[in-house]
Amino acid sequence: MARLGHISCGYHLINITYYEYSIYISFHHALCDGRGIMPFVETLIYYYCDLKYGKKTLPEGVRLAGSPLLPGETADPFLQQYDFDQNKEFINLSRDAFAILENVAVDERTNYRYEVRLPSVQYLSVCKKNNATPVILLALLMSRAITKLYPEYDKPINANIAADMRDALDAQNTFKNCVKSMILPYGREFSQKSLTEQAAEYRALLAAQRDRDYCRKEANAMIGLSDKLDSLGSYEEKQKIMSFFEGMSLNTYIVSYLGKFNFGENAQYISDIHFYNSGTTGLGINMSCCGNFFFLDFKQNFPSDKYVKAFCVELEKLGIEYTASGKIPFITPGDSIIARK
């Protein structure tokens, strides 16, 4: 893979490489987020399959190379402060959560991932039965699995969910980063409830954290940090502030759901789709959907398979079939944009 932002790839922030039957699409978070890259991926796959397998019906919503940009597609949603109801009482959830033993930074550059594939019909059937969404069921099963690995856990187990703020910020079409983190805690009292009850509680928690005013309040905090950085006179001063965030870790684990890729009839030619990066601390789970399967990527800075195995045990209890890979060591290149000491 190319080193994004480097002269070797013309300073580009997107790069395409391939090997045998795999296409690798590298993108830089300084340019866009996961939802921002999805339209590019969908268009790229459409053209590839058109050349390789013959023309199919263009999936609704997928754009061609000559299609115009959507209104506000290049807009930056963090250039101005937002109005919100300051008298509203907002939810307050603690990030003081249980930390898995491996949630510590290490010097080793190599990261590890495990790939899990689930039949979407089975998985969604269990979701529907328990009034859960794909992300809610994933978080419930992973947190339950962690309680089995750490039966003496003394703090809530937090699933930190990456959430899209586009609707709340009236920036529905922007490809730029527009996400925040939501919390789904799993404690001892909560663990005694049924799966359906747990799912209902998680739905309420997510709704409270997606509240329009709450999202705008949090966006203003992010903008405030940017304004503070802009007020500093040197790159070194800016780095000093941001180094505080580089050392932070989110307990207990992170979940990111990219959604379902719109490949139309061409989905039949895609066996797997995965998204991942190295250089993160602890445990993260990336989830996506394509064709008839959900794909989970357990990405870690440690080699142990105990978390993915414990998660798969919970799948078995619900009768959900799966296939799981072995350990996959990997490194994604660092960028050349920030001079790190």
N, C-alpha and C positions, 0 to 999 in steps of 0.2 A: 504494500500500500504506500501511496505517496505521503510525503510530509507536507501537510496542507499549509498554505501560506508561504511556501518555500520557493526559491527560484527554480528548483528542479521540476516543479509542476506549474511554472508560470505564475506563481503567487496565488493560484486559484484556491477557493475554499470548498470546492466540490471536485472530486476526482473519481474516475471510473476505471477499474481494473478487472481482469477476469483470469480464472485459472480453471482449466478443464470445463466442468459443467456449472461453475459458480460465477456469478457476477458480483463484484464488490463495489458498493457505492459509499465512498467516504465523504462525510460532510462535517463542517466545523460549526460548533454551537454559536460562535460569534456571528454566523450568517443566519441561522434559522434553528427552529426546534424540530422535534419529530414530525409533528403535523405539518410543519412548513416544508419538509422534504418529501412528504408523501405524494403530492401531485407530480413532482419531478420523477419519482420512481414509477408511478403508474403510467406516465407518458412514455418513459424509457422502455418499460416492459412491453407496452403496446407496440411500439415500433420494432423492437427486437422480434417479437412473436410474428409480426406482420411479415418481416423479412424471412424468418426461419420456417414458419408453418403455414403462411398464407393469411390473407386478410380475413378478419372476423369483424363482427359488429363493434363499433366503438362504444365502450361502456359509457353510460350516462354520467356526465360530470368530468370525464377524462378529457383533457384538452390536447390539441395537437400543437406542433411547433409554431404555427402561424396564428394560433388563437390569441386574442387580446388578454391582457392582464385583467383580473377582477378588480372592481372598485376597492381601493384601499389595500391592495395586495402587498404593496411595498411600504405601507405606513408603519411607523414605529409607534407602538402604543404606550411608550414610556417617555414621551417628550413633554407631557403636561400633567399637572395635578388634576385629580378627579373630584367632583362633588359627590358627597355621600351623606346619609343621615347620621349626624354625629350624636344624636340622642338615642339611637337604637342600641339595645343591649346585645353585644356580640358573644358568640361562643368563645370559651377560653380553655384550650387544651394544653396540657403540659408536654414538653419535649423531654422531660426527665424520665427516661424509660430504661428498661432492662437492656444491657449491652451483652451481646454474644461475645465469647472469649476472643474471637478472631477480629473483632471490630477495632483494630489498631493499625496505624500506618506502618508499613514495612518498606525497606529499601529495595527489595526485589522488584524488578521491572515486569517480570512475567506475571500475568494474571491467568485465571482459570475459569472455564465455563462448562456448564452441563446443559445439554439441550433436551427438552421434553416436548413431545408432541401428543396432543389430545384430540380425539374426534370431537368436532364442534357440536354435533347433534347430541351426543351423550352429555357433554359438559353443559350445554345450554339447557338440557332437560333437567339436570340437577339444579341448575340456577333457577329455572322456572318453578320447580317443585318447592323451593325454599324462598321464593321471592327475592332472589339475590341477583346481582349483576355479575358479569365475568370477573371484574376486579374485586368485588366484595367476597365472592366465593374463594378466589385465590388468597386474599388476605386472611380469611378465616381459617383456611386449611394450613397455611404456612405458620400462622401464629399458634394454632393448636399443635402443630408438629414441634414447634420450639418449646412449648410447655412440656412435651414428653421428653425432650432432650435435657431440659433444665427444670426438673420438677420443683426445685427449691427457689424458683425465680421470685425475687423480692420487690420488683417494680413492674408496672404494666409493660407488656410487649407491644411496641408501636410499629405499625405498618405505615411508612411515610409514602403517601401516594402523590405522584406528579399529576397536577390538575391544570386543565386548560382554562384561562381567564378571558378568552376572546369575547364571549357573549357579554360578560359583565363590563368589559371595557369598550364595547361597541366597535370592536376591531375583528369582526368575524372572518375576514378574508386575509388578514396579514399572515405572511410566511415567517415573520420574525419571532424570536423567543417570546412566548406569552404564557408562561407556566408559573405555578407556585406549588408549594407542598402542603398536602392535607394529612391529618393524623387519624388513624383508626386504632385506638388502644384496645388491648385484650388483657383483662385482669382476671383474678380468681373468681370473683362473683359473676362476672360476665361469662366465664367458662362453663358455668353450671346451667346456662340457658340452652334451649334447643337451637339448632342451626337456623331455623326459621325466625326465631326471636332475635338471634344475633344479627341476622341479615337485616331485619327491620330496624334495629338500633343503628346499624352502620349506615343504612339509607338516610336516616334522620341526621346523623353526624355529617355525612357528606353534603346533604342539602344545606345545613347550617354553614358549612365552610364554603359552599358555592354561592351563598347569598350575595346579591349584586353589591350591596353597600359594603359588606365585609371584604369582598375581593377588591373593591376600589380603595378601601382603607389600606389594605396590604400593598396594593400597587403604589400608593402614595409613599409608603415607607421605602419601597425599592427606589422610587424616583428621588427621595430624599438622600439616599446613599449616593446615587449618581451625582446629584447636585453638590454633595460634599466633596466627592472626588474631583469634580470640575473646579472647585474653589482652591484646590491645592496647587502649589506652584511647580512641583517637580514630579517626575516619574517615580523617584525613590519614595516620596511621601505617599503617593498613591499605593505603591506596592506595600508599604508598611501597614496601611489600613487593611488591604485585601489579604495580607498574609494571615490575619486573624481568621478569616473565613476558610482559607486553605487548610488550616489545622483542625477545623471543626469536623465532627462526624455525627451522623444522624443515627441514633439508636431507635429501633433495633435493626430494621432493614428497610429497603426502599423498593417500591413497585412503580413501574412505568408501563402503562397500557397504550400502545400506539393506535389501536383500533383495527378495523378490517380493511385490507387493501382491496381496491376496486380494480380487479383485473378482468372482469367479465368472463367470457368464454375461455380466455387465455389462462385462467387459473388452473386449468387441467394440466398445463405444462410446468407448473411450479411445484416442486416436491417439498421444499422447505423455504422459510424466510426467517431471518434472524437479524437482530440488531444489538450491538454490544460495543463497548470500549474498555480499554484497560486504563489503569491509573487511578482507580477509585478504591476506597477503603471499605472493608466489610462485605456484606452480602446485599446484592441487588437482584431483582427479578424483572426482566423486560418481557412483556407479553404482546403478541400480535396475532392477527387472524388472517388466513388466506385460504380460499377455497373451502375445503371440508375440515380444516384443522385449526386449532389454536397452537401457537408455538411459544414456549417459555424458555428464556435464556437465563439461567442462574449464573451470574457473573460475580467473581470473588477474587480477592487478593491472597487467597490461601487455597491449597489443593484439596482439602477434605471434601468427601461426598456426603457427609452425614446429614446436611440440610436437605439436599435434593432427595436423598433416600427417605428421610422422615416425611417429606411432603408426599412422596409417591405412596407411602403407606396409607396416608389419609385419603388419597385418590382411590386406592383399593377398597377401603372401607365403604366408599360410596358407589362402588361398582363402575368406576370410570376407568376405561382402558387407557394405556399410555405406552409410549416407547421412550426410553431414556438413553442418552449417549453416555459414553465413558468420559473421563476427564480430558478436556481439550485445553492444553496450554496455549496462550496467545499473547501477542503484544501488538497494540495499535500505536503507530508512531506519534510522538509528541509534536505539537506545532512549532513553528518558528516565529510566532507572532510576539510572544511575551519572553523577555530575557529573564530567565530564572537563574538564581545563583545556586 
